[in-house]
Amino acid sequence: MMDLQITINGRTVKAPVEPRTHLADFLRDHLNQTGTHLGCEHGVCGACTLLLDDMPARSCITFAAACDHARVTTIEGLDDDEITTELRAAFSREHALQCGYCTPGMLISARDLVLRLDTSNERAIRIGLSGNLCRCTGYVGIVRAVRGVIEARRKRGVLAIAGAGRKALGPVGSDRGGPIISRSALSLRAEARQRLGASGTVNIPDFLPDRVFDDRFTVDCSPEQVFELLGDVRQVAACLPGASLTSALGEDRVEGAIRVRLGPIVAKFHGSARIEREKENKSGRIVGIGNDQWSRSFTQGEIRYRLVPIDHGAATRVELSIGYSIRGVLAQVAREGLVRDLASRLIADLACNLERRLKDGHPIGAPKSLDAVALMFDLLRARVWGITRKIWRW
């Protein structure tokens, strides 16, 4: 027996282990980490694949004793990982799993490909996944899912990492003791930190939103007044229910948060936004990213606005185009119709507060969190009242 110290999914474990014990058996039998599956137990099928010092490795042919002071990440430790979250959604969308036995190892190998491949080359993906065997799917859906995630990330400006962070050739873990570049990214917040540029500001890439819808509202003030107010992000944040501004990184970058309540679920998205404004045609664009660590959700949003003078310039119609993408737990409840209704109500409250700010200098007290349940009940009452009115007219 020997004393083993190992970090499993961010938690340090100390335990006695026999030199002949394989890492997969140690994880399953001693730590109850059963997400790592055992198939062939010869290092051929890939079902037992996990991350050893952030690199894919076969745990069925790796001795636990050889992993002393190593970092091990199993499929359970990738719940909050942005790439794995996107892959899980793509696997479901492309019907890339059936019995699911090979899926944990397949996801970990696919994650490595998403990190290091510049393009979604099908041949490269098939070669990269050749060490993971699946008896069910025929691989077509799996390859399609991996290609889709790579294409989506490259379009958003997320570049590949040469070698996925590998510093030298050799067996996984062989460079332990030297400098190691970690690419585990076990939380969405860590993934967001990786977007930091040389200047220390967050790099907010353009993206293709999953959903886009239009809306508009009217303010009884001139376009010049409205455009000037929209340029003051602190005042706008004060008018937006649930929003708070933590810092302004110049005229075009801000950091802040927004609280959303869905019944017992309270999510607080921390993030950053890039602001673009065109004074000539009174228009602008806001692109933001944020994540909620508690619900393990990540969102990207884009708002385009254009100010149109009405009533001979005495009032302004604000035309909006809103796009968004949501990943994680909240994506399960963020249906398009619900998001559209909630956004319309939120925009109505924002319009009221903006007008109050322009006329009186003070907005109506914006709530500390956006209560989606209360808004849904208000919307339900409005719809019931509309149906009742139609019935009376008949």
N, C-alpha and C positions, 0 to 999 in steps of 0.2 A: 504493500500500500504506500501511496505517496500523498502529500498534501497538495491539493490543486487550488489555485486562485485564478478565477476566470470571470470576465465581465459578460453577463448574458443580458442582452436587451437593455443595456445601461445600468444593470444591477450587479454589483460585485458579489460573487459567490465563493465561499471557501468550503471545501469538502474533501474527505479522503477518497482516493480512487485507485483502483488496481491498474497497473501499467497496461494490461491487455484490453481494458474497457474502451470501446469506440465512443467517439463524441456523440453520435446519434443515440446510442443506448444510454449514455450518461444524461443527455437532455430529456429523453422520454421517461426513463425509469426512475431517475433521481430528482429531476426538477419538474416533471409533469408538463414539459413543453412538447405536447404531442402533435403540434402543427408540422413538425419535421417528420416526414413519412419514410418508412423503410420498404424498399422494393426488392431489388436483386441482391443487395448487400455485397456487391462486388464492384461498386463504383461505375456501373454501366448505365443504369436506367435514369439517374438524375433526380429521383423522387426525394432524396435526402439532402438536396442542395441547400446550403445556407450561406451566410456571409461570415467569413473568418478574416478579421482585420479589414473589413469592408470589401472583400473580394469573394466571389462565388467559390465554394469548395464542397467536396463530397464528404459528408459527415460520417458515412458508413464505413469508410476506409481511413478515417483520420482518428488517431488515438487521442483520447481526452488529455492524457499526460503530456502530449506534445503541444497542447494549447495553453500551457501555464502562462498566466498574465496576458492572454490574448483577449481580443474583443470579438464576441460572437453575436450575430444578429439573426434570429430565426424569423419565420413569417409572422409570428405574433408581434415581433418588435418593429414591423413595418406598417402597423395600422395607421400611423400618422404621416407616413412618407408620401410626398406628393406624387412621385412617379408611380409608386405601387397603387395609389388610389386611382390614378388615371388608367393604369393597366387593368385593374379589377373591373372598372366600368366598361372598358373596351372589350375585355373577355366576355362579359355578360352581353354586351351589345352584339358582338360578332358570333355568339354561340360557340365560344372557344373552349368550353369545358362540358363534360358530361358527368362521369362518376366523381371527378374532382380529386382523385388520389394523386395524380402527378402535378396538380395545379400549384401547390406551394413552391416546389422546386422550379416549375416552369416560370412562375412569376419572378422569382429571384434571378434566374438566368435572363429573362426578358428585360428586367430592370437594368442589368449590366449592358445589354445591347442598346437600350434607349440612352444610356449615359454616354456611350463611346462612338456610336455610328453617326457619321455626318449626315447621311441620307437614308431613306427607307428602302434600301436595296434588298429585294426579296431574296436573292441568292445569299447575300451576307447574313441575313436573318436566319435562313434555313441552316446555314453552316453553323451559326452561333447557337442554335437550338438543337443541333444534332446530338448533343449529349443528354437530351431530355426526351425520354420515350413516352408516348401516349398511345394507349390501346383503343381509345374511343373516337377521337375527333377527326382523324385523317389530316390534322395539322393545318388545313386551309384557314379555318377561323382563327387559329392561334397566330399564324403569320399575318393575317389581315389585321388583327388587333394590334400587334406590335408595330406594324407599318403605320397604322393610323395614329398611334401615340407619338411616334417619332416625327411624323409629318406635322402634327398639331404643335408640338413643342418647337420645332424649327421655325414654323411660321410665326410663333410668338416671340421669336428672337432668342430662345434658350439654346445656346450653342452646345455642341458635343464636347466632351472632355477627353483629350487624347489618352487612350489606354484606360479610361475610366478611373484615373488617379494612380495607376500602377507606376511605381518608381523604378523598378528593375525587373528583369527576367528572373524566373525561379519559382519554386513552389510557393503556394499561398502561405503567407506568414513568415517567409524566409528573411524578409527585411526587418523583422521585429528587432528592436534595439537601435535602429537608425531612425531618422525622421520619417514620419508617416503622415500622409495627407488623408484626412478622413473624408469619406463621401457617404457616410451612413445617412445623414439628413433625416434623423428619426422624428422630426417634428416639422410642421409647416412653417413654424417660426424660423427654424434653422435654414429651411429652403429659401425663405425670404431674405435671410442674412447673406446668402450666397449671391444675391443680386446686387450687393454693394459694389459700387464702382470705385475707381481710384480716388475720387474726391470724397468718398465716405457717404455719398448720397445714394439712395436706393434707385436702381435701374428699373424703370417701369416700362416694360415693352408693350408695343401694340399687340392686339390679339384679335381673333375672330370669335365674337360672342356666339354662344349657343342660341340665345333668344334675343330678338330685337322687337321693340314696339314703340309707337309714337304717342305723344300726348301734348297737351297745350294748356295754358292758363292765361288769364288776363289780369293786368295790374293797372290801376288808375293813376299811372305816373308816366312820364315821358321815357322813351327808350334811352336817352342819355342818363337819366337818373337811375334807371334799372341797371344799365350796363356798368355804371360806376359802383353801384352797390355789389353787384356780382363779382367785381374785382377785389372786394374786401372779404377774404375767405373767413375771417373771424366772425364777421357779422352774419355771413351766410350760415356758418355752422351754428350760430346762436338761434337761427330761425328754423333749423332742421331738427325735428323731434328725434331724440336719442343720440344726436351727434355731439362730439366734443373734439376740439382741436388741441393737440398736445404741443406741436411746434410748427413753425413756418420756416422752411429751408430756402429762403429767397422768394421771389415773386411767382415762381412757377412750380414750386414743390411744397407740399405740406404733409404732415403726419398727424394722425388722429384716430378716433375710434367711433363706433356706432353700436348702441345696444338694441337688441331685438328680443322681445319676449314672445314665445310661442307656448302658452300655457305654462307648464312647469319648467320648460326649457328657456333659459336666459343665455343668449349668445352675445358676446362682445367682440366684434371684429376690429382688430388692430391692423392698421395698414398705412399706406402712403398713396398720394395722388399727384399726378402731373397735370398742370393747368395750362391751357393754350387759349389765347384771346386774339381776336381780330377786330380792332377798333373801327376800321373802315366800314365793314358791313354789320357791325354789332352782333358778332357771333363768337362762339367759343366751344371748347371741348375739354372735358375732364376725364382722365383715364386713371383708374385706381385699382389697387390690389389689397387684399386683407385676409386675415385668417383668425379663426376662433379656436383657441387651443382646447377649450373644454369640450366642444362638440366635434372637434377634429374636422372642421369645415374650412374650405378655402374658396374665395370668391374673387372674380375680376369683373370690373364694371366700366362702362363708358357712357358718358352723357354728352350729347351734342345739343347746343341750343342756338337759336336765332331769334333776335328781337325784331318784331314787325310793328311799325307805328300804326295806330288806329285812332279814329276820332280826331283826325288832323294833327296827330302827334301828341294829343293830350293823354293818351293811354297806350299801353303796349301789350301786344300778344306775344307770349313766350312760347315758341315752338320747340318741342323736345324730341330727340331720338335717343332711346335708352336701350343699351345692350348689356347683357350680363352672362356669366357662366358661374356655376356653383358646383363644387366638389365636396364630398364628405357626407356626414350624417344629415345635415339640413337639406341636401339635394333631394332626399327622399320625400320631403314635405313641401319643397318649393316648386309646386306645379305652376305651369305657365299662367293659367287663369288666376290663381291665387296671387302670384307675384304681380300681375298686371293690376288687379283690383287694389292690392295694398299700396303699390306705387302710385296709383291715381289718388288714393286718399292722402298719402304722404305729400304728394305734389300740391294737393289742395291746401293742406295745412301750411306748407312752405309758402305758397302764394299769399295766403292770409297774413302770415308773419312778415313776409317781405314788404307787403303794402303797409302794414302797421309801422314797420321800421322806417320806411320812407316818409310817411306822413307825420308820425308822432315821435320818431326817434327811439321807440322801444317796441320790441316784438311781443306778441302774446307769449306767455310763459310756455316754453317748449318742454314737454315731459322728459324726464331723465332717460327713459327707454321707450322704444317704439313697441307698443303692445299690439302685436298682430292679432291676438284673439279678440281684443276689444274692437279693433278695426273690422274684423270679420263679422262680428255681431252687428255692428253698425251697417255694414254692407248688406247683411241678411235682412235686417229690418227695412232698409231702403228698397230692396227687391220685393219683399212681401208687400210693402205699401204700394209699389208700382203695379203688382199683380192684382191687388185688391181694387185699385182704381179702374183697371181695365174691366174687371168683372162688373163693377157698378155701372160702367158705361154700357155694357151689353144689356 
